[in-house]
Amino acid sequence: MLQELTIRNFAILERLHVQWAPGLNVITGETGAGKSILVDAVGALLGDRLGPEAVRSGADRAIIEGIFVVEGEVPPSLRSLMEDYGLELEDGGLIVSREIAGSGGRGS
């Protein structure tokens, strides 16, 4: 489960930090308030392809970081993926970070 999300220089956002509460979380707001930006940021964190246009104007890179918590037993598919990349859960959590380069550099 995604527990925290930090976004820097992504789309129109300079910086945003969200801590999700246990249970149902609802995102509401007027048109243009940035709800879709949150969804796009999570997609980027999970591997969606994005170009330099995703980086906020004037910034050299965007950084998106998520803290995922795994409660109970780790599903075999996740365990296998983590072993492939040499990752381990620390205190039941996994930090995933994504950097997107602006038009002047390379991202990962």
C-alpha positions as CSV (number, residue, x, y, z in Angstrom):
1,M,0.0,0.0,0.0
2,L,1.3,3.5,-0.8
3,Q,1.8,5.2,2.5
4,E,3.6,8.4,1.5
5,L,4.1,10.3,-1.8
6,T,6.6,13.1,-2.3
7,I,6.7,15.1,-5.6
8,R,9.2,17.7,-6.6
9,N,9.2,19.8,-9.8
10,F,6.6,17.6,-11.6
11,A,4.2,19.2,-14.0
12,I,3.1,22.4,-12.2
13,L,4.0,21.3,-8.7
14,E,7.1,22.6,-7.0
15,R,6.8,20.4,-4.0
16,L,4.0,18.2,-2.5
17,H,4.1,15.7,0.3
18,V,1.1,13.4,1.0
19,Q,0.7,11.0,3.8
20,W,-2.2,8.7,3.1
21,A,-4.4,7.7,6.1
22,P,-5.4,4.0,6.6
23,G,-8.6,3.2,4.9
24,L,-10.2,5.0,2.0
25,N,-8.6,8.3,0.8
26,V,-10.6,10.6,-1.5
27,I,-9.0,13.3,-3.7
28,T,-11.4,16.0,-4.7
29,G,-11.0,19.5,-6.2
30,E,-12.1,21.8,-8.9
31,T,-11.1,21.4,-12.5
32,G,-7.4,22.2,-12.9
33,A,-6.6,21.7,-9.2
34,G,-4.1,19.0,-9.9
35,K,-5.9,15.7,-9.1
36,S,-4.7,14.1,-12.4
37,I,-1.1,15.2,-11.6
38,L,-1.2,13.0,-8.5
39,V,-2.3,10.0,-10.6
40,D,0.3,10.7,-13.2
41,A,3.0,11.0,-10.5
42,V,2.0,7.5,-9.1
43,G,2.1,6.2,-12.7
44,A,5.6,7.6,-13.2
45,L,6.7,6.0,-9.9
46,L,5.5,2.7,-11.2
47,G,7.3,2.9,-14.5
48,D,5.1,4.9,-16.9
49,R,7.2,6.6,-19.6
50,L,7.5,10.3,-19.4
51,G,9.5,12.9,-21.3
52,P,11.1,16.1,-20.3
53,E,7.8,18.0,-20.6
54,A,6.8,16.4,-17.3
55,V,9.4,18.5,-15.5
56,R,8.2,21.8,-14.1
57,S,9.2,24.8,-16.1
58,G,12.5,26.2,-14.9
59,A,13.6,23.0,-13.1
60,D,16.3,20.6,-14.3
61,R,14.6,17.5,-13.1
62,A,11.5,16.1,-11.3
63,I,11.7,13.6,-8.4
64,I,8.9,11.4,-7.3
65,E,9.3,9.2,-4.2
66,G,6.9,6.8,-2.7
67,I,7.0,4.7,0.5
68,F,5.1,1.5,0.1
69,V,4.2,-0.7,3.1
70,V,3.7,-4.4,2.8
71,E,1.6,-5.8,5.6
72,G,1.6,-9.5,6.3
73,E,3.3,-12.0,4.0
74,V,5.1,-10.6,0.9
75,P,3.3,-11.9,-2.2
76,P,5.5,-14.4,-4.2
77,S,5.5,-12.2,-7.3
78,L,6.8,-9.2,-5.3
79,R,9.3,-11.3,-3.5
80,S,10.7,-12.6,-6.8
81,L,10.9,-9.1,-8.3
82,M,12.7,-7.7,-5.2
83,E,15.2,-10.6,-5.3
84,D,15.8,-9.9,-9.0
85,Y,16.8,-6.3,-8.1
86,G,18.5,-7.1,-4.8
87,L,15.9,-5.2,-2.8
88,E,14.9,-5.9,0.8
89,L,12.0,-4.6,2.9
90,E,13.1,-2.4,5.8
91,D,10.6,-2.3,8.7
92,G,8.0,-3.6,6.3
93,G,8.5,-0.7,3.8
94,L,10.0,-0.1,0.4
95,I,11.1,3.3,-0.8
96,V,10.7,3.7,-4.6
97,S,12.2,6.8,-6.2
98,R,12.0,8.1,-9.8
99,E,13.9,11.0,-11.4
100,I,12.9,12.5,-14.7
101,A,15.4,14.7,-16.4
102,G,14.3,18.0,-18.0
103,S,15.2,18.9,-21.5
104,G,18.9,19.3,-20.6
105,G,19.8,15.9,-19.1
106,R,19.0,12.2,-18.6
107,G,16.7,10.7,-16.0
108,S,16.3,7.3,-14.5
